């Protein structure tokens, strides 16, 4: 689809994309069940991303809390 729409440069704002190409584009007919499967997979991936962001945020808070203690020990020569 991308190659069909953007295949030739025509000097428009979006290279190779014009009204005629859009009207004549062959849009694939993906069955609804397949669309739902894709959406479910993307939702699951987004949930994993959200979980990882939360874990990263918690880890950053914990590291920020540890840094002063580590620096204190380092300057006291206890490391």
mmCIF file as gemmi writes it, N, C-alpha and C atoms, coordinates in Angstrom:
data_model
loop_
_atom_site.group_PDB
_atom_site.id
_atom_site.type_symbol
_atom_site.label_atom_id
_atom_site.label_alt_id
_atom_site.label_comp_id
_atom_site.label_asym_id
_atom_site.label_entity_id
_atom_site.label_seq_id
_atom_site.pdbx_PDB_ins_code
_atom_site.Cartn_x
_atom_site.Cartn_y
_atom_site.Cartn_z
_atom_site.occupancy
_atom_site.B_iso_or_equiv
_atom_site.pdbx_formal_charge
_atom_site.auth_seq_id
_atom_site.auth_asym_id
_atom_site.pdbx_PDB_model_num
ATOM 1 N N . UNK Axp A 1 ? 0.827 -1.182 0 1 0 ? 1 A 1
ATOM 2 C CA . UNK Axp A 1 ? 0 0 0 1 0 ? 1 A 1
ATOM 3 C C . UNK Axp A 1 ? 0.879 1.256 0 1 0 ? 1 A 1
ATOM 4 N N . UNK Axp A 2 ? 1.891 1.235 0.873 1 0 ? 2 A 1
ATOM 5 C CA . UNK Axp A 2 ? 2.785 2.389 0.963 1 0 ? 2 A 1
ATOM 6 C C . UNK Axp A 2 ? 3.46 2.648 -0.375 1 0 ? 2 A 1
ATOM 7 N N . UNK Axp A 3 ? 3.955 1.581 -0.993 1 0 ? 3 A 1
ATOM 8 C CA . UNK Axp A 3 ? 4.622 1.74 -2.286 1 0 ? 3 A 1
ATOM 9 C C . UNK Axp A 3 ? 3.65 2.274 -3.332 1 0 ? 3 A 1
ATOM 10 N N . UNK Axp A 4 ? 2.413 1.795 -3.277 1 0 ? 4 A 1
ATOM 11 C CA . UNK Axp A 4 ? 1.411 2.255 -4.234 1 0 ? 4 A 1
ATOM 12 C C . UNK Axp A 4 ? 1.135 3.747 -4.068 1 0 ? 4 A 1
ATOM 13 N N . UNK Axp A 5 ? 1.002 4.206 -2.824 1 0 ? 5 A 1
ATOM 14 C CA . UNK Axp A 5 ? 0.675 5.614 -2.574 1 0 ? 5 A 1
ATOM 15 C C . UNK Axp A 5 ? 1.879 6.537 -2.731 1 0 ? 5 A 1
ATOM 16 N N . UNK Axp A 6 ? 3.048 6.086 -2.316 1 0 ? 6 A 1
ATOM 17 C CA . UNK Axp A 6 ? 4.216 6.971 -2.302 1 0 ? 6 A 1
ATOM 18 C C . UNK Axp A 6 ? 5.242 6.61 -3.364 1 0 ? 6 A 1
ATOM 19 N N . UNK Axp A 7 ? 4.848 5.839 -4.344 1 0 ? 7 A 1
ATOM 20 C CA . UNK Axp A 7 ? 5.773 5.322 -5.34 1 0 ? 7 A 1
ATOM 21 C C . UNK Axp A 7 ? 6.452 6.359 -6.208 1 0 ? 7 A 1
ATOM 22 N N . UNK Axp A 8 ? 5.787 7.438 -6.553 1 0 ? 8 A 1
ATOM 23 C CA . UNK Axp A 8 ? 6.373 8.425 -7.451 1 0 ? 8 A 1
ATOM 24 C C . UNK Axp A 8 ? 6.277 9.806 -6.82 1 0 ? 8 A 1
ATOM 25 N N . UNK Axp A 9 ? 7.331 10.579 -6.964 1 0 ? 9 A 1
ATOM 26 C CA . UNK Axp A 9 ? 7.328 11.941 -6.469 1 0 ? 9 A 1
ATOM 27 C C . UNK Axp A 9 ? 6.599 12.825 -7.465 1 0 ? 9 A 1
ATOM 28 N N . UNK Axp A 10 ? 5.643 13.629 -6.946 1 0 ? 10 A 1
ATOM 29 C CA . UNK Axp A 10 ? 4.873 14.494 -7.839 1 0 ? 10 A 1
ATOM 30 C C . UNK Axp A 10 ? 5.001 15.963 -7.475 1 0 ? 10 A 1
ATOM 31 N N . UNK Axp A 11 ? 5.766 16.271 -6.443 1 0 ? 11 A 1
ATOM 32 C CA . UNK Axp A 11 ? 5.948 17.666 -6.059 1 0 ? 11 A 1
ATOM 33 C C . UNK Axp A 11 ? 4.877 18.182 -5.124 1 0 ? 11 A 1
ATOM 34 N N . UNK Axp A 12 ? 4.036 17.303 -4.6 1 0 ? 12 A 1
ATOM 35 C CA . UNK Axp A 12 ? 3.004 17.735 -3.654 1 0 ? 12 A 1
ATOM 36 C C . UNK Axp A 12 ? 3.612 17.87 -2.27 1 0 ? 12 A 1
ATOM 37 N N . UNK Axp A 13 ? 2.805 18.325 -1.323 1 0 ? 13 A 1
ATOM 38 C CA . UNK Axp A 13 ? 3.291 18.509 0.051 1 0 ? 13 A 1
ATOM 39 C C . UNK Axp A 13 ? 3.798 17.19 0.63 1 0 ? 13 A 1
ATOM 40 N N . UNK Axp A 14 ? 3.11 16.11 0.322 1 0 ? 14 A 1
ATOM 41 C CA . UNK Axp A 14 ? 3.567 14.785 0.73 1 0 ? 14 A 1
ATOM 42 C C . UNK Axp A 14 ? 4.07 14.106 -0.53 1 0 ? 14 A 1
ATOM 43 N N . UNK Axp A 15 ? 5.364 13.8 -0.603 1 0 ? 15 A 1
ATOM 44 C CA . UNK Axp A 15 ? 5.93 13.257 -1.837 1 0 ? 15 A 1
ATOM 45 C C . UNK Axp A 15 ? 5.138 12.069 -2.378 1 0 ? 15 A 1
ATOM 46 N N . UNK Axp A 16 ? 4.71 12.163 -3.636 1 0 ? 16 A 1
ATOM 47 C CA . UNK Axp A 16 ? 4.063 11.065 -4.31 1 0 ? 16 A 1
ATOM 48 C C . UNK Axp A 16 ? 2.607 10.849 -3.973 1 0 ? 16 A 1
ATOM 49 N N . UNK Axp A 17 ? 2.019 11.673 -3.133 1 0 ? 17 A 1
ATOM 50 C CA . UNK Axp A 17 ? 0.644 11.458 -2.702 1 0 ? 17 A 1
ATOM 51 C C . UNK Axp A 17 ? -0.25 12.554 -3.263 1 0 ? 17 A 1
ATOM 52 N N . UNK Axp A 18 ? -1.26 12.147 -4.025 1 0 ? 18 A 1
ATOM 53 C CA . UNK Axp A 18 ? -2.214 13.121 -4.53 1 0 ? 18 A 1
ATOM 54 C C . UNK Axp A 18 ? -3.616 12.524 -4.48 1 0 ? 18 A 1
ATOM 55 N N . UNK Axp A 19 ? -4.611 13.322 -4.746 1 0 ? 19 A 1
ATOM 56 C CA . UNK Axp A 19 ? -5.996 12.889 -4.646 1 0 ? 19 A 1
ATOM 57 C C . UNK Axp A 19 ? -6.326 11.718 -5.545 1 0 ? 19 A 1
ATOM 58 N N . UNK Axp A 20 ? -5.797 11.709 -6.754 1 0 ? 20 A 1
ATOM 59 C CA . UNK Axp A 20 ? -6.077 10.617 -7.699 1 0 ? 20 A 1
ATOM 60 C C . UNK Axp A 20 ? -5.54 9.286 -7.176 1 0 ? 20 A 1
ATOM 61 N N . UNK Axp A 21 ? -4.331 9.308 -6.642 1 0 ? 21 A 1
ATOM 62 C CA . UNK Axp A 21 ? -3.755 8.08 -6.092 1 0 ? 21 A 1
ATOM 63 C C . UNK Axp A 21 ? -4.564 7.58 -4.9 1 0 ? 21 A 1
ATOM 64 N N . UNK Axp A 22 ? -5.02 8.494 -4.078 1 0 ? 22 A 1
ATOM 65 C CA . UNK Axp A 22 ? -5.806 8.097 -2.919 1 0 ? 22 A 1
ATOM 66 C C . UNK Axp A 22 ? -7.123 7.463 -3.369 1 0 ? 22 A 1
ATOM 67 N N . UNK Axp A 23 ? -7.792 8.075 -4.355 1 0 ? 23 A 1
ATOM 68 C CA . UNK Axp A 23 ? -9.065 7.525 -4.853 1 0 ? 23 A 1
ATOM 69 C C . UNK Axp A 23 ? -8.88 6.148 -5.475 1 0 ? 23 A 1
ATOM 70 N N . UNK Axp A 24 ? -7.756 5.913 -6.135 1 0 ? 24 A 1
ATOM 71 C CA . UNK Axp A 24 ? -7.528 4.657 -6.838 1 0 ? 24 A 1
ATOM 72 C C . UNK Axp A 24 ? -6.819 3.598 -5.993 1 0 ? 24 A 1
ATOM 73 N N . UNK Axp A 25 ? -6.488 3.918 -4.761 1 0 ? 25 A 1
ATOM 74 C CA . UNK Axp A 25 ? -5.742 2.989 -3.916 1 0 ? 25 A 1
ATOM 75 C C . UNK Axp A 25 ? -6.576 1.748 -3.619 1 0 ? 25 A 1
ATOM 76 N N . UNK Axp A 26 ? -5.93 0.601 -3.69 1 0 ? 26 A 1
ATOM 77 C CA . UNK Axp A 26 ? -6.565 -0.67 -3.349 1 0 ? 26 A 1
ATOM 78 C C . UNK Axp A 26 ? -6.34 -0.915 -1.856 1 0 ? 26 A 1
ATOM 79 N N . UNK Axp A 27 ? -7.366 -0.688 -1.062 1 0 ? 27 A 1
ATOM 80 C CA . UNK Axp A 27 ? -7.263 -0.867 0.385 1 0 ? 27 A 1
ATOM 81 C C . UNK Axp A 27 ? -7.609 -2.315 0.709 1 0 ? 27 A 1
ATOM 82 N N . UNK Axp A 28 ? -6.713 -3.006 1.415 1 0 ? 28 A 1
ATOM 83 C CA . UNK Axp A 28 ? -6.971 -4.413 1.714 1 0 ? 28 A 1
ATOM 84 C C . UNK Axp A 28 ? -8.204 -4.573 2.599 1 0 ? 28 A 1
ATOM 85 N N . UNK Axp A 29 ? -8.958 -5.629 2.324 1 0 ? 29 A 1
ATOM 86 C CA . UNK Axp A 29 ? -10.14 -5.949 3.108 1 0 ? 29 A 1
ATOM 87 C C . UNK Axp A 29 ? -9.748 -6.988 4.147 1 0 ? 29 A 1
ATOM 88 N N . UNK Axp A 30 ? -9.468 -6.529 5.342 1 0 ? 30 A 1
ATOM 89 C CA . UNK Axp A 30 ? -9.054 -7.423 6.422 1 0 ? 30 A 1
ATOM 90 C C . UNK Axp A 30 ? -10.309 -7.819 7.199 1 0 ? 30 A 1
ATOM 91 N N . UNK Axp A 31 ? -10.543 -9.119 7.359 1 0 ? 31 A 1
ATOM 92 C CA . UNK Axp A 31 ? -11.733 -9.568 8.088 1 0 ? 31 A 1
ATOM 93 C C . UNK Axp A 31 ? -11.78 -8.996 9.498 1 0 ? 31 A 1
ATOM 94 N N . UNK Axp A 32 ? -12.999 -8.779 9.975 1 0 ? 32 A 1
ATOM 95 C CA . UNK Axp A 32 ? -13.195 -8.173 11.296 1 0 ? 32 A 1
ATOM 96 C C . UNK Axp A 32 ? -12.517 -8.991 12.386 1 0 ? 32 A 1
ATOM 97 N N . UNK Axp A 33 ? -12.59 -10.308 12.313 1 0 ? 33 A 1
ATOM 98 C CA . UNK Axp A 33 ? -11.941 -11.141 13.334 1 0 ? 33 A 1
ATOM 99 C C . UNK Axp A 33 ? -10.433 -10.915 13.352 1 0 ? 33 A 1
ATOM 100 N N . UNK Axp A 34 ? -9.824 -10.765 12.195 1 0 ? 34 A 1
ATOM 101 C CA . UNK Axp A 34 ? -8.391 -10.493 12.119 1 0 ? 34 A 1
ATOM 102 C C . UNK Axp A 34 ? -8.087 -9.104 12.68 1 0 ? 34 A 1
ATOM 103 N N . UNK Axp A 35 ? -8.94 -8.131 12.381 1 0 ? 35 A 1
ATOM 104 C CA . UNK Axp A 35 ? -8.758 -6.786 12.925 1 0 ? 35 A 1
ATOM 105 C C . UNK Axp A 35 ? -8.827 -6.821 14.454 1 0 ? 35 A 1
ATOM 106 N N . UNK Axp A 36 ? -9.789 -7.573 14.971 1 0 ? 36 A 1
ATOM 107 C CA . UNK Axp A 36 ? -9.931 -7.679 16.435 1 0 ? 36 A 1
ATOM 108 C C . UNK Axp A 36 ? -8.717 -8.367 17.06 1 0 ? 36 A 1
ATOM 109 N N . UNK Axp A 37 ? -8.19 -9.392 16.373 1 0 ? 37 A 1
ATOM 110 C CA . UNK Axp A 37 ? -7 -10.078 16.868 1 0 ? 37 A 1
ATOM 111 C C . UNK Axp A 37 ? -5.814 -9.121 16.92 1 0 ? 37 A 1
ATOM 112 N N . UNK Axp A 38 ? -5.678 -8.316 15.876 1 0 ? 38 A 1
ATOM 113 C CA . UNK Axp A 38 ? -4.584 -7.343 15.819 1 0 ? 38 A 1
ATOM 114 C C . UNK Axp A 38 ? -4.736 -6.314 16.933 1 0 ? 38 A 1
ATOM 115 N N . UNK Axp A 39 ? -5.944 -5.822 17.124 1 0 ? 39 A 1
ATOM 116 C CA . UNK Axp A 39 ? -6.196 -4.838 18.185 1 0 ? 39 A 1
ATOM 117 C C . UNK Axp A 39 ? -5.892 -5.443 19.554 1 0 ? 39 A 1
ATOM 118 N N . UNK Axp A 40 ? -6.324 -6.692 19.775 1 0 ? 40 A 1
ATOM 119 C CA . UNK Axp A 40 ? -6.054 -7.357 21.052 1 0 ? 40 A 1
ATOM 120 C C . UNK Axp A 40 ? -4.551 -7.508 21.279 1 0 ? 40 A 1
ATOM 121 N N . UNK Axp A 41 ? -3.819 -7.853 20.225 1 0 ? 41 A 1
ATOM 122 C CA . UNK Axp A 41 ? -2.37 -7.993 20.346 1 0 ? 41 A 1
ATOM 123 C C . UNK Axp A 41 ? -1.715 -6.643 20.661 1 0 ? 41 A 1
ATOM 124 N N . UNK Axp A 42 ? -2.164 -5.601 19.988 1 0 ? 42 A 1
ATOM 125 C CA . UNK Axp A 42 ? -1.612 -4.264 20.261 1 0 ? 42 A 1
ATOM 126 C C . UNK Axp A 42 ? -1.974 -3.791 21.66 1 0 ? 42 A 1
ATOM 127 N N . UNK Axp A 43 ? -3.195 -4.106 22.113 1 0 ? 43 A 1
ATOM 128 C CA . UNK Axp A 43 ? -3.589 -3.747 23.478 1 0 ? 43 A 1
ATOM 129 C C . UNK Axp A 43 ? -2.711 -4.459 24.5 1 0 ? 43 A 1
ATOM 130 N N . UNK Axp A 44 ? -2.421 -5.747 24.253 1 0 ? 44 A 1
ATOM 131 C CA . UNK Axp A 44 ? -1.557 -6.501 25.163 1 0 ? 44 A 1
ATOM 132 C C . UNK Axp A 44 ? -0.153 -5.91 25.187 1 0 ? 44 A 1
ATOM 133 N N . UNK Axp A 45 ? 0.358 -5.53 24.016 1 0 ? 45 A 1
ATOM 134 C CA . UNK Axp A 45 ? 1.674 -4.895 23.968 1 0 ? 45 A 1
ATOM 135 C C . UNK Axp A 45 ? 1.677 -3.559 24.705 1 0 ? 45 A 1
ATOM 136 N N . UNK Axp A 46 ? 0.604 -2.785 24.542 1 0 ? 46 A 1
ATOM 137 C CA . UNK Axp A 46 ? 0.519 -1.497 25.233 1 0 ? 46 A 1
ATOM 138 C C . UNK Axp A 46 ? 0.482 -1.708 26.74 1 0 ? 46 A 1
ATOM 139 N N . UNK Axp A 47 ? -0.211 -2.754 27.183 1 0 ? 47 A 1
ATOM 140 C CA . UNK Axp A 47 ? -0.253 -3.064 28.612 1 0 ? 47 A 1
ATOM 141 C C . UNK Axp A 47 ? 1.143 -3.402 29.132 1 0 ? 47 A 1
ATOM 142 N N . UNK Axp A 48 ? 1.906 -4.16 28.344 1 0 ? 48 A 1
ATOM 143 C CA . UNK Axp A 48 ? 3.286 -4.479 28.739 1 0 ? 48 A 1
ATOM 144 C C . UNK Axp A 48 ? 4.143 -3.222 28.795 1 0 ? 48 A 1
ATOM 145 N N . UNK Axp A 49 ? 3.976 -2.336 27.831 1 0 ? 49 A 1
ATOM 146 C CA . UNK Axp A 49 ? 4.722 -1.077 27.82 1 0 ? 49 A 1
ATOM 147 C C . UNK Axp A 49 ? 4.376 -0.258 29.067 1 0 ? 49 A 1
ATOM 148 N N . UNK Axp A 50 ? 3.088 -0.187 29.385 1 0 ? 50 A 1
ATOM 149 C CA . UNK Axp A 50 ? 2.667 0.57 30.564 1 0 ? 50 A 1
ATOM 150 C C . UNK Axp A 50 ? 3.267 -0.021 31.841 1 0 ? 50 A 1
ATOM 151 N N . UNK Axp A 51 ? 3.286 -1.355 31.93 1 0 ? 51 A 1
ATOM 152 C CA . UNK Axp A 51 ? 3.885 -2.025 33.091 1 0 ? 51 A 1
ATOM 153 C C . UNK Axp A 51 ? 5.369 -1.706 33.188 1 0 ? 51 A 1
ATOM 154 N N . UNK Axp A 52 ? 6.06 -1.775 32.06 1 0 ? 52 A 1
ATOM 155 C CA . UNK Axp A 52 ? 7.496 -1.469 32.06 1 0 ? 52 A 1
ATOM 156 C C . UNK Axp A 52 ? 7.764 -0.017 32.431 1 0 ? 52 A 1
ATOM 157 N N . UNK Axp A 53 ? 6.923 0.901 31.953 1 0 ? 53 A 1
ATOM 158 C CA . UNK Axp A 53 ? 7.087 2.31 32.318 1 0 ? 53 A 1
ATOM 159 C C . UNK Axp A 53 ? 6.921 2.498 33.817 1 0 ? 53 A 1
ATOM 160 N N . UNK Axp A 54 ? 5.926 1.804 34.385 1 0 ? 54 A 1
ATOM 161 C CA . UNK Axp A 54 ? 5.699 1.902 35.824 1 0 ? 54 A 1
ATOM 162 C C . UNK Axp A 54 ? 6.898 1.355 36.6 1 0 ? 54 A 1
ATOM 163 N N . UNK Axp A 55 ? 7.414 0.194 36.172 1 0 ? 55 A 1
ATOM 164 C CA . UNK Axp A 55 ? 8.574 -0.39 36.838 1 0 ? 55 A 1
ATOM 165 C C . UNK Axp A 55 ? 9.803 0.507 36.709 1 0 ? 55 A 1
ATOM 166 N N . UNK Axp A 56 ? 9.968 1.1 35.547 1 0 ? 56 A 1
ATOM 167 C CA . UNK Axp A 56 ? 11.104 1.99 35.344 1 0 ? 56 A 1
ATOM 168 C C . UNK Axp A 56 ? 10.991 3.216 36.245 1 0 ? 56 A 1
ATOM 169 N N . UNK Axp A 57 ? 9.785 3.717 36.387 1 0 ? 57 A 1
ATOM 170 C CA . UNK Axp A 57 ? 9.565 4.874 37.25 1 0 ? 57 A 1
ATOM 171 C C . UNK Axp A 57 ? 9.873 4.527 38.707 1 0 ? 57 A 1
ATOM 172 N N . UNK Axp A 58 ? 9.401 3.352 39.161 1 0 ? 58 A 1
ATOM 173 C CA . UNK Axp A 58 ? 9.695 2.915 40.529 1 0 ? 58 A 1
ATOM 174 C C . UNK Axp A 58 ? 11.187 2.74 40.742 1 0 ? 58 A 1
ATOM 175 N N . UNK Axp A 59 ? 11.858 2.153 39.767 1 0 ? 59 A 1
ATOM 176 C CA . UNK Axp A 59 ? 13.3 1.936 39.873 1 0 ? 59 A 1
ATOM 177 C C . UNK Axp A 59 ? 14.044 3.267 39.94 1 0 ? 59 A 1
ATOM 178 N N . UNK Axp A 60 ? 13.605 4.234 39.145 1 0 ? 60 A 1
ATOM 179 C CA . UNK Axp A 60 ? 14.244 5.556 39.162 1 0 ? 60 A 1
ATOM 180 C C . UNK Axp A 60 ? 14.094 6.204 40.529 1 0 ? 60 A 1
ATOM 181 N N . UNK Axp A 61 ? 12.919 6.069 41.132 1 0 ? 61 A 1
ATOM 182 C CA . UNK Axp A 61 ? 12.694 6.643 42.473 1 0 ? 61 A 1
ATOM 183 C C . UNK Axp A 61 ? 13.617 5.975 43.485 1 0 ? 61 A 1
ATOM 184 N N . UNK Axp A 62 ? 13.718 4.637 43.401 1 0 ? 62 A 1
ATOM 185 C CA . UNK Axp A 62 ? 14.591 3.918 44.327 1 0 ? 62 A 1
ATOM 186 C C . UNK Axp A 62 ? 16.054 4.304 44.136 1 0 ? 62 A 1
ATOM 187 N N . UNK Axp A 63 ? 16.488 4.443 42.887 1 0 ? 63 A 1
ATOM 188 C CA . UNK Axp A 63 ? 17.87 4.848 42.632 1 0 ? 63 A 1
ATOM 189 C C . UNK Axp A 63 ? 18.139 6.263 43.129 1 0 ? 63 A 1
ATOM 190 N N . UNK Axp A 64 ? 17.167 7.145 42.941 1 0 ? 64 A 1
ATOM 191 C CA . UNK Axp A 64 ? 17.323 8.51 43.434 1 0 ? 64 A 1
ATOM 192 C C . UNK Axp A 64 ? 17.448 8.527 44.951 1 0 ? 64 A 1
ATOM 193 N N . UNK Axp A 65 ? 16.744 7.621 45.612 1 0 ? 65 A 1
ATOM 194 C CA . UNK Axp A 65 ? 16.826 7.549 47.072 1 0 ? 65 A 1
ATOM 195 C C . UNK Axp A 65 ? 18.162 6.962 47.525 1 0 ? 65 A 1
ATOM 196 N N . UNK Axp A 66 ? 18.739 6.048 46.754 1 0 ? 66 A 1
ATOM 197 C CA . UNK Axp A 66 ? 20.009 5.416 47.125 1 0 ? 66 A 1
ATOM 198 C C . UNK Axp A 66 ? 21.214 6.31 46.873 1 0 ? 66 A 1
ATOM 199 N N . UNK Axp A 67 ? 21.129 7.173 45.895 1 0 ? 67 A 1
ATOM 200 C CA . UNK Axp A 67 ? 22.284 7.97 45.501 1 0 ? 67 A 1
ATOM 201 C C . UNK Axp A 67 ? 22.892 8.771 46.653 1 0 ? 67 A 1
ATOM 202 N N . UNK Axp A 68 ? 22.102 9.492 47.455 1 0 ? 68 A 1
ATOM 203 C CA . UNK Axp A 68 ? 22.725 10.236 48.558 1 0 ? 68 A 1
ATOM 204 C C . UNK Axp A 68 ? 23.461 9.33 49.547 1 0 ? 68 A 1
ATOM 205 N N . UNK Axp A 69 ? 22.905 8.168 49.845 1 0 ? 69 A 1
ATOM 206 C CA . UNK Axp A 69 ? 23.56 7.25 50.782 1 0 ? 69 A 1
ATOM 207 C C . UNK Axp A 69 ? 24.866 6.726 50.201 1 0 ? 69 A 1
ATOM 208 N N . UNK Axp A 70 ? 24.864 6.398 48.93 1 0 ? 70 A 1
ATOM 209 C CA . UNK Axp A 70 ? 26.087 5.9 48.284 1 0 ? 70 A 1
ATOM 210 C C . UNK Axp A 70 ? 27.152 6.985 48.254 1 0 ? 70 A 1
ATOM 211 N N . UNK Axp A 71 ? 26.758 8.209 47.912 1 0 ? 71 A 1
ATOM 212 C CA . UNK Axp A 71 ? 27.728 9.308 47.897 1 0 ? 71 A 1
ATOM 213 C C . UNK Axp A 71 ? 28.281 9.576 49.284 1 0 ? 71 A 1
ATOM 214 N N . UNK Axp A 72 ? 27.428 9.506 50.295 1 0 ? 72 A 1
ATOM 215 C CA . UNK Axp A 72 ? 27.87 9.722 51.674 1 0 ? 72 A 1
ATOM 216 C C . UNK Axp A 72 ? 28.927 8.693 52.064 1 0 ? 72 A 1
ATOM 217 N N . UNK Axp A 73 ? 28.655 7.426 51.755 1 0 ? 73 A 1
ATOM 218 C CA . UNK Axp A 73 ? 29.614 6.37 52.074 1 0 ? 73 A 1
ATOM 219 C C . UNK Axp A 73 ? 30.909 6.538 51.261 1 0 ? 73 A 1
ATOM 220 N N . UNK Axp A 74 ? 30.762 6.939 50.011 1 0 ? 74 A 1
ATOM 221 C CA . UNK Axp A 74 ? 31.949 7.1 49.166 1 0 ? 74 A 1
ATOM 222 C C . UNK Axp A 74 ? 32.857 8.191 49.722 1 0 ? 74 A 1
ATOM 223 N N . UNK Axp A 75 ? 32.272 9.322 50.14 1 0 ? 75 A 1
ATOM 224 C CA . UNK Axp A 75 ? 33.091 10.411 50.663 1 0 ? 75 A 1
ATOM 225 C C . UNK Axp A 75 ? 33.662 10.115 52.042 1 0 ? 75 A 1
ATOM 226 N N . UNK Axp A 76 ? 33.039 9.18 52.765 1 0 ? 76 A 1
ATOM 227 C CA . UNK Axp A 76 ? 33.57 8.77 54.061 1 0 ? 76 A 1
ATOM 228 C C . UNK Axp A 76 ? 34.611 7.657 53.908 1 0 ? 76 A 1
ATOM 229 N N . UNK Axp A 77 ? 34.783 7.173 52.661 1 0 ? 77 A 1
ATOM 230 C CA . UNK Axp A 77 ? 35.759 6.108 52.411 1 0 ? 77 A 1
ATOM 231 C C . UNK Axp A 77 ? 35.263 4.744 52.833 1 0 ? 77 A 1
ATOM 232 N N . UNK Axp A 78 ? 33.969 4.545 52.934 1 0 ? 78 A 1
ATOM 233 C CA . UNK Axp A 78 ? 33.407 3.281 53.405 1 0 ? 78 A 1
ATOM 234 C C . UNK Axp A 78 ? 33.085 2.325 52.247 1 0 ? 78 A 1
ATOM 235 N N . UNK Axp A 79 ? 33.356 2.693 51.04 1 0 ? 79 A 1
ATOM 236 C CA . UNK Axp A 79 ? 33.068 1.802 49.919 1 0 ? 79 A 1
ATOM 237 C C . UNK Axp A 79 ? 34.292 1.085 49.437 1 0 ? 79 A 1
